[in-house]
């Protein structure tokens, strides 16, 4: 689901990403939110990560 092209990259500003990359980020976020709403766990994705 999450592509390797984003591994190790920080989201500091919209200018750091292309339009296609931003669409991918939003698509993944939408999918995760949908899965959470139906009760599917996906806590393994961000295990041991800090979000600000």
C-alpha positions in Angstrom: 0.0 0.0 0.0 2.6 2.6 1.0 5.2 3.0 -1.7 8.9 2.9 -1.1 9.4 6.3 -2.8 8.2 8.0 0.4 10.4 6.1 2.8 12.7 8.4 4.7 11.1 11.6 3.3 9.7 14.3 5.6 6.5 16.2 4.8 7.5 19.8 5.6 5.8 21.7 2.8 3.6 20.9 -0.2 6.4 22.1 -2.5 8.5 19.1 -1.5 6.2 16.8 -3.5 4.8 16.5 -7.0 1.1 16.6 -7.7 1.1 12.8 -8.3 2.9 12.2 -5.0 0.4 14.4 -3.1 -2.5 12.5 -4.7 -0.9 9.2 -3.6 -0.5 10.4 0.0 -4.2 11.5 0.1 -5.3 8.3 -1.5 -3.5 6.2 1.2 -4.8 8.5 4.0 -8.4 8.1 2.7 -8.0 4.3 2.5 -6.6 4.1 6.0 -9.4 6.2 7.3 -12.0 4.0 5.5 -10.4 0.9 6.9 -10.4 2.4 10.5 -14.1 3.2 10.1 -15.0 -0.4 9.4 -12.9 -1.6 12.3 -9.8 -2.9 10.5 -6.6 -2.3 12.5 -3.6 -0.9 10.9 -1.5 0.1 13.9 1.5 -1.8 12.5 2.1 0.8 9.8 3.2 3.6 12.3 4.6 1.4 15.1 7.4 3.1 16.9 7.0 6.3 14.9 6.4 9.8 16.2 3.9 12.1 14.5 3.7 15.8 15.1 
